[in-house]
Structure formats: C-alpha cells, structure tokens
Amino acid sequence: MLFVAEPMLGAEEKSAISEVIDGGWITMGPRVRAFEQAFAALHGVPDCVAVNSCTAALHLALKALEIGPGDEVLLPSLTFVATANSVLYVGAKPVFVDIESVERPLMSLSDAESKCTSRTRAVMLMHYAGYLSDRNAWANFAARKGLLLIEDTAHAIGVDEVGKYGDAAAFSFYGNKNMTTAEGGAVFAKDPVVLARVRQMRGHGMTSDTIQRLGNRSSHYDVTMLGFNYRMDDLRAAIGLAQLKYLRDWNHRRKALTRLYREGLAATCAAVCVPFATDDMSANHIMPVVLPLDVDRDEIAGLLRDAGIQTTVHYPPVHQLSYYRTRQRGRRLQKTESFARREITLPLHARMKDSQVEYVVASLARALNEAGQCPKSRRSPAALIESGASSMLASP
C-alpha cells in the first residue's frame, strides 16, 4: 500500500533514543531544551516551548493570551477538530468562517470581517495543506479590529514566515507531519511574558521542573497558576533533534513531488482541480485535489485502494461534525462544504519516488475515465503508465 503519509525514521532516530535510555533521563530534560532552541532557531525566532501535542500547544496559547468565557474566536471549519476544541477548552466560543474558494481553501478575510462582533477577541489562522495565509492582510485585519492573531501551523513546519504572523503559533510533530516526534507540539509567542506563562503552565503551573530542581541545592517549588500535564519528554525530543537536520531537504522534496503531481494531473485529467498556485509559499504537507462535480468520491477512493493507493479526506468540516452541529444549528458555509464534498487527499511524503506520483496520477485518471469524468485528458492513463510508472503497477 502506498500510504498518504509516512514518517522518515531510521538509524539516527534509533541511536538518539538509545542514547537517552542509556543516559537514564527519559522525562523532560536537557534534550527537550536543546530541541526547543534548535526548532526556534530554524524558524528565526528567539525561543519556543515544546509540549506533548499541537492540541496542547493551541490550548496553552489561548490560555496564556487570557482568552476565556464570553470571548469569540474566528477560525476556519476546514481544519482538524482540535483547532475548535482548543477554543472550547478555555471556555470561549468558536465562530466558523468560510474559505476563500475551492481553488484557495484558506479562511476568507471578507467572511471573517462579516462575523466580527463586540465579543470577538482573536482570529485563528490554519495554514491548510502547508500553504500560508496572507500575512499582511491578516495582520492588518487583526490590528484594525483590535484582535489577537494566532496561527495553527500544524501543516506548515519549516516555512520561513510561519509563526511570525501575530501573537502566538502552535506546531504539530504528529507522525504524519513533515517532521515528527511521534507525538508532540511547540508554541511560539511574540511576547516573552506570554511564552514564559506557557512554559510554566505545561508542567502543572509549577515554578520549577524536575531537572531544574536537580541542579539546585533546594528541591522546593510553588504552584502559582492553574497548569496542565503537557510536557514533552527527552525520548521524543531526541527524535525531533535528529529529524530537524533534514526538514529543509524533506520539504524541498515534497515541493518537487507536488510540482510533479500538478504537471501530471494537468496533462492527464484537467477536470481535477489542484488548489493553490504553484508559486504559493508552502511546506507542501498534503496533496489535496478536488474532483469534478457529481463524482462519487467513495467510488474513486475504492478504485485507488484496489490499485494499492491509500487516500483520505482533509477535512470533514468541523461545523458539520455531530458535536458541533448540535451546538450551532443552521450554520452553513457553502464554499467549505462544496470543497469538502469533492476533496480527496493523495499520497505525499518525502519517501515517495517520481514513478509513484506518476502511478497515482495515472490510477486516478483511469478511475475517473471509468466514471466518465475525465474527458479532457491530453494523454491516456495507459500511456502515462507505460511511459513512466510500469514498474510500479504491481507494488506501488
């Protein structure tokens, strides 16, 4: 099976974990701090706080910025549910905003403007598929409205501008991301006071952590705020340090594979829409495509699976999930819903070969041709397979 995502793990990660185990300190310790410094340096910011998930990162960012009951947060519905859940965790209300278009499925500035109220405290961007929102436009919007600006950067690790849009940013190191620590996340914050608050809250609000007390003559500590058990451990940080060295190269490979997808789909089935523009700034985290109208997506996914190709959907709109649908009855986001009905995510990861991309493109075009939905092909799927992907037919 050719998977949608696959982590890049090998001998260096195994060695890094072994060193931690041999050293005897496996909880939050010196490697976590080294990882924080390296990850911050890679993105050109002074510091960051590593935590155990992006969900924790979002929660802590909102909490540290003192967003809470009575506040509203503007955010896209086209995202993973954790984005909205984190708003509920602090007692605030998520207000779902439509996307710009099927071709550019990022949160719409005009729709956000229309949904601002006197209770709106923040806007949370989500860089869908790794493509960055318009930094200047959103920064100006937040400044004009007096709003906090937060980035959900789960898809956009390693892009130069990411994490610098506004007041805070949350990253993900989950196993399907461009780099991984298995589970993990990180927080950036513009204000050092806010970042210090995040750092303390991740460990139950304690004024010192275990490794700090080990280096001091006194083992006393206090708890001065409500905190959480959101710490990263040295085992995961060691994996992260090994991964960081290759992140730029892996992102470059993802960009090349995405370009190959675009070229192949344009040549083989122009009826398939590939969102965003070729030169848009992106980490190329996933490969979403939009199928033609009236195509049975489940049928296409089944045909691709028969060809040994996994697909998935990014995402079922959060406002249509049962829990949120019952909380906000009657909410409609037409562009988001249209995109979500037709989107299918194709495999994209740094282990992929060019020939595997060609095989996926050919298999998708063949499936659509069988459904009578790919009339604009300039080359037949069979011709594409013969020319570039015949070796992948048996085991993609």
Secondary structure, DSSP 8 states (H G I E B T S, - for coil): -B-S------HHHHHHHHHHHHHT--SSSHHHHHHHHHHHHHTT-S--EEES-HHHHHHHHHHHTT--TT-EEEEESSS-HHHHHHHHHTT-EEEEE-BS-SSS-SB-HHHHHHT--TTEEEEEEE-GGGB---HHHHHHHHHHHT-EEEEE-TT-TT-TTTT-SSSEEEEE-BTTSSS--BS-EEEEESSHHHHHHHHHHTBTTBSS-HHHHHTSS-----B-S---B-B--HHHHHHHHHHHTTHHHHHHHHHHHHHHHHHHHHHH-TTSB--S-TTS-B----EEEE--TT--HHHHHHHHHHTTB--B-S---GGGSHHHHHHSTT---HHHHHHHHHEEEE---TT--HHHHHHHHHHHHHHHHHTT--TT-SS-HHHHIIIIIGGGSS--
